[in-house]
């Protein structure tokens, strides 16, 4: 088995507010191998983005991370900003949801891409320009010479997103984190982006983390999936396991609220209720106010994230009942 390129253990993220602290991420654990794709799914506010911003050292000033996040054995949590600058872009890179706010509107694409290669690869400008044009063609931007001379506002949303992917891959990082990268794109461009991610991870053997709330994005792209709720992972396993045999009621709810081609006549069943306020989490299981399987133990005791017989892990007192219910519905 290949060595893990990213190893995260007991990662927590806390934000200091004026009168209290809020724990946005609690005790996250996962590992990622080269060429592997992990999908991290959950509703807005579940802690998905904050977990990976902490790994990148990009938390807001009032946020702090604890635990461990190692890339190729190098600890990132607690690393000084200057040291992180040497790693970001070279070993680990992140693509954000809106490329218009991620790209500098006052700089041509060429200057933004060249800067990365001069900083991390010690290339001169001519070499960096050639490499940048080559990478733009790799992400299927046919008119690379025009694109590289353009400003961000002169490109379409799909073109800007491809530029962001090209910039992230310039130094062939070990890990690429994509935070809702298809949300602002139309359906046709979304499909193109997903095919591109799959192609590029295979070509560069890059480990990919896809942060999303859309299970449709996950199905054809990811190897493994981690479901987050109220700052905590509640189920982890292969995509096939979690899609066809979920063991947590929240995972089951997400699946039942996702349109499927084979069930186009079936009415969607959304997850009822609202995510909890992280400053006032309910006692016991955080999902219990929205859960159809809730019993007294769910209100009293928070379930641990434990291994199940089929190799995945889940945090539910009634995981067998969830499994049996899904089998009857299917």
C-alpha positions as a Markdown table, in Angstrom:
| # | Residue | x | y | z |
|---|---|---|---|---|
| 1 | Unk | 0.0 | 0.0 | 0.0 |
| 2 | Unk | 1.3 | 3.4 | -0.9 |
| 3 | Unk | 2.3 | 5.8 | 1.8 |
| 4 | Unk | -0.2 | 8.5 | 2.8 |
| 5 | Unk | 0.6 | 11.9 | 1.4 |
| 6 | Unk | -1.8 | 13.6 | 3.9 |
| 7 | Unk | -2.4 | 12.4 | 7.4 |
| 8 | Unk | -4.8 | 14.2 | 9.7 |
| 9 | Unk | -5.3 | 13.2 | 13.3 |
| 10 | Unk | -7.6 | 14.7 | 16.0 |
| 11 | Unk | -7.8 | 18.0 | 14.1 |
| 12 | Unk | -10.0 | 20.6 | 15.8 |
| 13 | Unk | -10.7 | 24.2 | 14.9 |
| 14 | Unk | -11.9 | 26.8 | 17.5 |
| 15 | Unk | -12.9 | 30.4 | 17.0 |
| 16 | Unk | -12.8 | 33.0 | 19.8 |
| 17 | Unk | -15.8 | 35.3 | 19.8 |
| 18 | Unk | -16.2 | 38.3 | 22.1 |
| 19 | Unk | -17.8 | 36.3 | 24.9 |
| 20 | Unk | -17.2 | 32.7 | 24.1 |
| 21 | Unk | -15.4 | 30.1 | 22.0 |
| 22 | Unk | -17.0 | 28.1 | 19.2 |
| 23 | Unk | -15.6 | 24.8 | 18.1 |
| 24 | Unk | -16.2 | 24.6 | 14.3 |
| 25 | Unk | -14.3 | 21.3 | 13.7 |
| 26 | Unk | -14.0 | 18.5 | 16.2 |
| 27 | Unk | -11.5 | 15.6 | 16.2 |
| 28 | Unk | -11.2 | 15.1 | 12.5 |
| 29 | Unk | -9.3 | 12.0 | 11.4 |
| 30 | Unk | -8.5 | 10.8 | 7.8 |
| 31 | Unk | -5.6 | 9.9 | 5.5 |
| 32 | Unk | -5.1 | 10.3 | 1.8 |
| 33 | Unk | -2.9 | 8.4 | -0.6 |
| 34 | Unk | -1.4 | 9.7 | -3.9 |
| 35 | Unk | -3.9 | 9.6 | -6.7 |
| 36 | Unk | -6.8 | 9.1 | -4.3 |
| 37 | Unk | -9.9 | 11.4 | -4.2 |
| 38 | Unk | -11.7 | 12.1 | -1.0 |
| 39 | Unk | -15.1 | 13.8 | -1.0 |
| 40 | Unk | -16.1 | 15.8 | 2.1 |
| 41 | Unk | -19.8 | 16.4 | 2.2 |
| 42 | Unk | -22.3 | 18.1 | 4.4 |
| 43 | Unk | -24.5 | 21.2 | 4.7 |
| 44 | Unk | -23.2 | 24.7 | 4.9 |
| 45 | Unk | -21.8 | 25.3 | 8.4 |
| 46 | Unk | -20.8 | 21.7 | 8.9 |
| 47 | Unk | -17.1 | 22.6 | 9.2 |
| 48 | Unk | -15.9 | 21.3 | 5.8 |
| 49 | Unk | -14.1 | 24.4 | 4.6 |
| 50 | Unk | -12.8 | 25.5 | 8.0 |
| 51 | Unk | -11.1 | 22.2 | 8.5 |
| 52 | Unk | -9.1 | 22.5 | 5.3 |
| 53 | Unk | -8.4 | 26.2 | 5.7 |
| 54 | Unk | -6.8 | 25.3 | 9.0 |
| 55 | Unk | -4.6 | 22.7 | 7.2 |
| 56 | Unk | -3.6 | 25.4 | 4.7 |
| 57 | Unk | -2.9 | 27.9 | 7.5 |
| 58 | Unk | -5.6 | 30.3 | 6.2 |
| 59 | Unk | -7.9 | 30.6 | 9.2 |
| 60 | Unk | -9.3 | 34.0 | 10.3 |
| 61 | Unk | -7.3 | 35.7 | 13.0 |
| 62 | Unk | -9.7 | 34.6 | 15.7 |
| 63 | Unk | -9.4 | 31.0 | 14.7 |
| 64 | Unk | -6.9 | 28.4 | 15.9 |
| 65 | Unk | -6.2 | 24.8 | 15.0 |
| 66 | Unk | -5.1 | 21.9 | 17.2 |
| 67 | Unk | -4.2 | 18.3 | 16.5 |
| 68 | Unk | -2.1 | 17.2 | 13.6 |
| 69 | Unk | -2.0 | 17.5 | 9.8 |
| 70 | Unk | 1.0 | 16.1 | 8.1 |
| 71 | Unk | 1.9 | 16.3 | 4.4 |
| 72 | Unk | 4.5 | 13.8 | 3.4 |
| 73 | Unk | 5.5 | 13.6 | 7.1 |
| 74 | Unk | 5.8 | 17.4 | 7.6 |
| 75 | Unk | 3.6 | 18.9 | 10.3 |
| 76 | Unk | 1.5 | 21.8 | 9.2 |
| 77 | Unk | -0.5 | 22.7 | 12.3 |
| 78 | Unk | 1.4 | 25.3 | 14.2 |
| 79 | Unk | 3.9 | 25.9 | 11.4 |
| 80 | Unk | 5.1 | 29.5 | 11.0 |
| 81 | Unk | 3.6 | 31.5 | 8.2 |
| 82 | Unk | 6.9 | 31.9 | 6.4 |
| 83 | Unk | 7.5 | 28.2 | 6.4 |
| 84 | Unk | 3.9 | 27.6 | 5.2 |
| 85 | Unk | 4.5 | 29.9 | 2.3 |
| 86 | Unk | 7.2 | 27.5 | 1.1 |
| 87 | Unk | 4.7 | 24.6 | 1.2 |
| 88 | Unk | 1.5 | 26.2 | -0.1 |
| 89 | Unk | 1.4 | 26.0 | -3.9 |
| 90 | Unk | 4.4 | 23.5 | -4.0 |
| 91 | Unk | 3.2 | 20.6 | -1.9 |
| 92 | Unk | -0.4 | 21.5 | -1.2 |
| 93 | Unk | -2.7 | 23.8 | -3.1 |
| 94 | Unk | -6.3 | 24.9 | -2.8 |
| 95 | Unk | -9.0 | 25.9 | -5.4 |
| 96 | Unk | -11.8 | 28.1 | -4.1 |
| 97 | Unk | -15.4 | 28.4 | -5.1 |
| 98 | Unk | -15.3 | 31.7 | -6.8 |
| 99 | Unk | -12.3 | 32.3 | -9.1 |
| 100 | Unk | -13.2 | 35.9 | -9.6 |
| 101 | Unk | -12.5 | 36.7 | -6.0 |
| 102 | Unk | -9.4 | 34.4 | -5.9 |
| 103 | Unk | -7.7 | 35.8 | -8.9 |
| 104 | Unk | -6.2 | 39.3 | -8.7 |
| 105 | Unk | -8.4 | 41.5 | -10.9 |
| 106 | Unk | -5.5 | 44.0 | -11.5 |
| 107 | Unk | -3.0 | 41.5 | -12.8 |
| 108 | Unk | -2.9 | 39.6 | -16.1 |
| 109 | Unk | -3.1 | 35.8 | -15.8 |
| 110 | Unk | 0.5 | 35.6 | -17.0 |
| 111 | Unk | 1.8 | 37.6 | -14.1 |
| 112 | Unk | -0.2 | 35.6 | -11.5 |
| 113 | Unk | 1.0 | 32.2 | -12.9 |
| 114 | Unk | 4.6 | 33.3 | -13.4 |
| 115 | Unk | 4.8 | 34.5 | -9.8 |
| 116 | Unk | 4.0 | 30.9 | -8.6 |
| 117 | Unk | 6.8 | 29.3 | -10.6 |
| 118 | Unk | 9.4 | 32.0 | -9.9 |
| 119 | Unk | 8.6 | 31.6 | -6.1 |
| 120 | Unk | 8.6 | 27.8 | -5.9 |
| 121 | Unk | 10.6 | 26.6 | -8.9 |
| 122 | Unk | 13.2 | 29.3 | -9.3 |
| 123 | Unk | 12.4 | 29.7 | -13.0 |
| 124 | Unk | 13.1 | 32.8 | -15.0 |
| 125 | Unk | 10.2 | 34.6 | -16.6 |
| 126 | Unk | 10.6 | 33.1 | -20.0 |
| 127 | Unk | 10.6 | 29.5 | -18.6 |
| 128 | Unk | 7.7 | 30.3 | -16.3 |
| 129 | Unk | 5.6 | 31.7 | -19.2 |
| 130 | Unk | 6.3 | 28.6 | -21.3 |
| 131 | Unk | 5.3 | 26.3 | -18.4 |
| 132 | Unk | 2.2 | 28.4 | -17.7 |
| 133 | Unk | 1.0 | 28.2 | -21.3 |
| 134 | Unk | 1.6 | 24.5 | -21.3 |
| 135 | Unk | -0.5 | 24.0 | -18.2 |
| 136 | Unk | -3.3 | 26.1 | -19.6 |
| 137 | Unk | -3.4 | 23.8 | -22.6 |
| 138 | Unk | -3.3 | 20.8 | -20.2 |
| 139 | Unk | -6.6 | 22.0 | -18.6 |
| 140 | Unk | -8.1 | 22.3 | -22.1 |
| 141 | Unk | -8.0 | 26.0 | -22.6 |
| 142 | Unk | -7.3 | 26.0 | -26.4 |
| 143 | Unk | -6.3 | 29.7 | -26.9 |
| 144 | Unk | -3.7 | 29.7 | -24.2 |
| 145 | Unk | -1.7 | 32.6 | -25.7 |
| 146 | Unk | -4.8 | 34.8 | -25.5 |
| 147 | Unk | -5.9 | 33.6 | -22.1 |
| 148 | Unk | -2.5 | 34.2 | -20.5 |
| 149 | Unk | -2.5 | 37.8 | -21.6 |
| 150 | Unk | -6.0 | 38.5 | -20.4 |
| 151 | Unk | -7.3 | 40.0 | -17.1 |
| 152 | Unk | -9.7 | 37.8 | -15.1 |
| 153 | Unk | -12.8 | 39.9 | -16.1 |
| 154 | Unk | -12.1 | 39.2 | -19.7 |
| 155 | Unk | -12.6 | 35.4 | -19.2 |
| 156 | Unk | -15.8 | 33.4 | -18.7 |
| 157 | Unk | -16.6 | 31.7 | -15.4 |
| 158 | Unk | -15.5 | 28.3 | -16.8 |
| 159 | Unk | -12.3 | 29.7 | -18.2 |
| 160 | Unk | -11.4 | 31.4 | -14.9 |
| 161 | Unk | -12.0 | 28.1 | -13.0 |
| 162 | Unk | -9.7 | 26.3 | -15.5 |
| 163 | Unk | -7.1 | 29.0 | -14.9 |
| 164 | Unk | -7.3 | 28.4 | -11.1 |
| 165 | Unk | -6.9 | 24.7 | -11.6 |
| 166 | Unk | -3.9 | 25.3 | -13.9 |
| 167 | Unk | -2.3 | 27.6 | -11.3 |
| 168 | Unk | -2.9 | 25.1 | -8.5 |
| 169 | Unk | -1.2 | 22.3 | -10.5 |
| 170 | Unk | 1.8 | 24.4 | -11.8 |
| 171 | Unk | 4.1 | 22.9 | -9.2 |
| 172 | Unk | 2.5 | 19.5 | -9.3 |
| 173 | Unk | 1.5 | 19.5 | -5.6 |
| 174 | Unk | 1.0 | 16.3 | -3.7 |
| 175 | Unk | -2.4 | 17.3 | -2.5 |
| 176 | Unk | -5.1 | 19.5 | -4.2 |
| 177 | Unk | -8.0 | 20.8 | -2.2 |
| 178 | Unk | -11.1 | 21.9 | -4.2 |
| 179 | Unk | -13.7 | 23.9 | -2.2 |
| 180 | Unk | -17.1 | 23.8 | -4.0 |
| 181 | Unk | -15.3 | 24.4 | -7.3 |
| 182 | Unk | -18.4 | 23.8 | -9.5 |
| 183 | Unk | -21.1 | 25.6 | -7.5 |
| 184 | Unk | -21.0 | 28.9 | -9.6 |
| 185 | Unk | -20.9 | 27.1 | -12.9 |
| 186 | Unk | -23.8 | 25.9 | -15.2 |
| 187 | Unk | -24.5 | 22.2 | -15.4 |
| 188 | Unk | -22.6 | 21.6 | -18.7 |
| 189 | Unk | -19.4 | 23.4 | -17.4 |
| 190 | Unk | -19.7 | 21.5 | -14.1 |
| 191 | Unk | -19.6 | 18.2 | -15.9 |
| 192 | Unk | -16.5 | 19.4 | -17.9 |
| 193 | Unk | -14.8 | 20.4 | -14.7 |
| 194 | Unk | -15.5 | 17.0 | -13.0 |
| 195 | Unk | -14.1 | 15.2 | -16.0 |
| 196 | Unk | -11.1 | 17.5 | -15.9 |
| 197 | Unk | -10.4 | 16.8 | -12.2 |
| 198 | Unk | -10.5 | 13.1 | -12.8 |
| 199 | Unk | -8.2 | 13.3 | -15.8 |
| 200 | Unk | -5.7 | 15.5 | -14.0 |
| 201 | Unk | -5.5 | 13.5 | -10.8 |
| 202 | Unk | -4.7 | 10.4 | -12.9 |
| 203 | Unk | -2.1 | 12.3 | -15.0 |
| 204 | Unk | -0.3 | 13.9 | -12.1 |
| 205 | Unk | -1.0 | 11.3 | -9.4 |
| 206 | Unk | -2.3 | 14.1 | -7.2 |
| 207 | Unk | -4.4 | 13.4 | -4.2 |
| 208 | Unk | -7.6 | 15.3 | -4.4 |
| 209 | Unk | -10.0 | 16.5 | -1.6 |
| 210 | Unk | -13.3 | 17.6 | -3.1 |
| 211 | Unk | -15.4 | 19.7 | -0.6 |
| 212 | Unk | -19.0 | 19.8 | -1.6 |
| 213 | Unk | -22.6 | 19.7 | -0.5 |
| 214 | Unk | -23.7 | 18.1 | -3.8 |
| 215 | Unk | -23.7 | 14.3 | -3.8 |
| 216 | Unk | -24.0 | 14.3 | -7.6 |
| 217 | Unk | -20.5 | 15.7 | -7.7 |
| 218 | Unk | -19.2 | 12.8 | -5.6 |
| 219 | Unk | -20.6 | 9.8 | -7.5 |
| 220 | Unk | -18.4 | 9.7 | -10.5 |
| 221 | Unk | -15.3 | 11.3 | -9.1 |
| 222 | Unk | -14.4 | 10.2 | -5.5 |
| 223 | Unk | -13.0 | 7.0 | -4.1 |
| 224 | Unk | -13.9 | 7.7 | -0.5 |
| 225 | Unk | -16.4 | 9.9 | 1.3 |
| 226 | Unk | -16.5 | 11.6 | 4.7 |
| 227 | Unk | -19.8 | 13.0 | 5.8 |
| 228 | Unk | -19.7 | 15.9 | 8.3 |
| 229 | Unk | -22.4 | 17.3 | 10.6 |
| 230 | Unk | -22.0 | 20.1 | 13.1 |
| 231 | Unk | -18.3 | 20.1 | 12.9 |
| 232 | Unk | -17.8 | 16.4 | 13.2 |
| 233 | Unk | -17.3 | 13.5 | 10.9 |
| 234 | Unk | -20.3 | 11.2 | 11.3 |
| 235 | Unk | -19.5 | 8.6 | 8.7 |
| 236 | Unk | -16.6 | 7.6 | 6.5 |
| 237 | Unk | -16.2 | 4.9 | 3.9 |
| 238 | Unk | -15.9 | 4.2 | 0.2 |
| 239 | Unk | -18.4 | 6.1 | -2.0 |
| 240 | Unk | -20.0 | 2.8 | -3.0 |
| 241 | Unk | -20.5 | 1.8 | 0.6 |
| 242 | Unk | -22.0 | 5.1 | 1.7 |
| 243 | Unk | -24.2 | 5.5 | -1.4 |
| 244 | Unk | -25.7 | 2.0 | -1.3 |
| 245 | Unk | -25.5 | 1.1 | 2.4 |
| 246 | Unk | -25.4 | 4.2 | 4.6 |
| 247 | Unk | -25.1 | 3.6 | 8.3 |
| 248 | Unk | -25.8 | 7.1 | 9.7 |
| 249 | Unk | -29.3 | 8.8 | 9.4 |
| 250 | Unk | -27.7 | 12.0 | 8.2 |
| 251 | Unk | -26.0 | 10.2 | 5.3 |
| 252 | Unk | -29.3 | 8.5 | 4.5 |
| 253 | Unk | -31.1 | 11.9 | 4.6 |
| 254 | Unk | -28.7 | 13.4 | 2.2 |
| 255 | Unk | -29.1 | 10.5 | -0.2 |
| 256 | Unk | -32.9 | 10.7 | -0.1 |
| 257 | Unk | -32.8 | 14.4 | -0.8 |
| 258 | Unk | -30.6 | 14.0 | -3.9 |
| 259 | Unk | -32.3 | 13.6 | -7.3 |
| 260 | Unk | -31.4 | 10.4 | -9.1 |
| 261 | Unk | -32.0 | 9.5 | -12.8 |
| 262 | Unk | -33.2 | 6.0 | -12.0 |
| 263 | Unk | -35.8 | 7.4 | -9.5 |
| 264 | Unk | -37.0 | 10.4 | -11.5 |
| 265 | Unk | -40.6 | 9.8 | -10.5 |
| 266 | Unk | -39.9 | 9.5 | -6.8 |
| 267 | Unk | -40.5 | 12.5 | -4.6 |
| 268 | Unk | -37.5 | 13.9 | -2.9 |
| 269 | Unk | -37.4 | 13.6 | 0.9 |
| 270 | Unk | -35.3 | 16.5 | 2.4 |
| 271 | Unk | -33.6 | 16.3 | 5.7 |
| 272 | Unk | -36.1 | 18.0 | 8.1 |
| 273 | Unk | -35.2 | 20.8 | 10.4 |
| 274 | Unk | -32.1 | 23.0 | 10.5 |
| 275 | Unk | -28.4 | 22.4 | 11.4 |
| 276 | Unk | -27.7 | 23.2 | 15.0 |
| 277 | Unk | -26.1 | 26.4 | 16.3 |
| 278 | Unk | -22.5 | 25.5 | 17.0 |
| 279 | Unk | -22.6 | 27.7 | 20.2 |
| 280 | Unk | -25.5 | 25.7 | 21.6 |
| 281 | Unk | -25.2 | 22.1 | 20.4 |
| 282 | Unk | -27.9 | 19.7 | 21.6 |
| 283 | Unk | -27.0 | 17.2 | 24.2 |
| 284 | Unk | -26.0 | 13.7 | 23.1 |
| 285 | Unk | -25.9 | 13.2 | 19.3 |
| 286 | Unk | -25.9 | 16.6 | 17.5 |
| 287 | Unk | -28.3 | 15.2 | 14.9 |
| 288 | Unk | -30.9 | 13.9 | 17.3 |
| 289 | Unk | -33.4 | 16.8 | 16.9 |
| 290 | Unk | -33.7 | 16.0 | 13.2 |
| 291 | Unk | -33.5 | 12.2 | 13.4 |
| 292 | Unk | -36.3 | 9.7 | 12.9 |
| 293 | Unk | -34.3 | 7.0 | 14.7 |
| 294 | Unk | -33.9 | 9.0 | 17.9 |
| 295 | Unk | -34.3 | 7.3 | 21.2 |
| 296 | Unk | -33.4 | 8.2 | 24.8 |
| 297 | Unk | -29.8 | 7.1 | 24.4 |
| 298 | Unk | -29.3 | 9.6 | 21.5 |
| 299 | Unk | -30.3 | 12.5 | 23.8 |
| 300 | Unk | -28.1 | 11.3 | 26.6 |
| 301 | Unk | -24.9 | 10.0 | 25.0 |
| 302 | Unk | -22.9 | 11.3 | 22.0 |
| 303 | Unk | -22.1 | 8.3 | 19.8 |
| 304 | Unk | -18.4 | 7.6 | 19.1 |
| 305 | Unk | -17.1 | 7.3 | 15.6 |
| 306 | Unk | -16.3 | 3.5 | 15.6 |
| 307 | Unk | -15.4 | 0.9 | 13.0 |
| 308 | Unk | -18.2 | -1.2 | 11.6 |
| 309 | Unk | -17.9 | -4.8 | 10.3 |
| 310 | Unk | -17.8 | -3.7 | 6.7 |
| 311 | Unk | -14.7 | -1.5 | 7.1 |
| 312 | Unk | -16.3 | 1.9 | 7.3 |
| 313 | Unk | -16.8 | 4.0 | 10.4 |
| 314 | Unk | -20.0 | 5.7 | 11.6 |
| 315 | Unk | -21.2 | 7.5 | 14.7 |
| 316 | Unk | -24.8 | 6.3 | 15.4 |
| 317 | Unk | -26.4 | 4.3 | 18.2 |
| 318 | Unk | -28.8 | 2.8 | 15.7 |
| 319 | Unk | -26.6 | 2.1 | 12.7 |
| 320 | Unk | -28.1 | -1.3 | 12.0 |
| 321 | Unk | -31.6 | 0.2 | 12.0 |
| 322 | Unk | -30.5 | 2.8 | 9.5 |
| 323 | Unk | -28.9 | 0.1 | 7.3 |
| 324 | Unk | -32.1 | -2.0 | 7.4 |
| 325 | Unk | -34.3 | 0.9 | 6.6 |
| 326 | Unk | -32.3 | 1.9 | 3.6 |
| 327 | Unk | -32.4 | -1.7 | 2.3 |
| 328 | Unk | -36.2 | -1.7 | 2.5 |
| 329 | Unk | -36.5 | 1.6 | 0.7 |
| 330 | Unk | -34.1 | 0.6 | -2.0 |
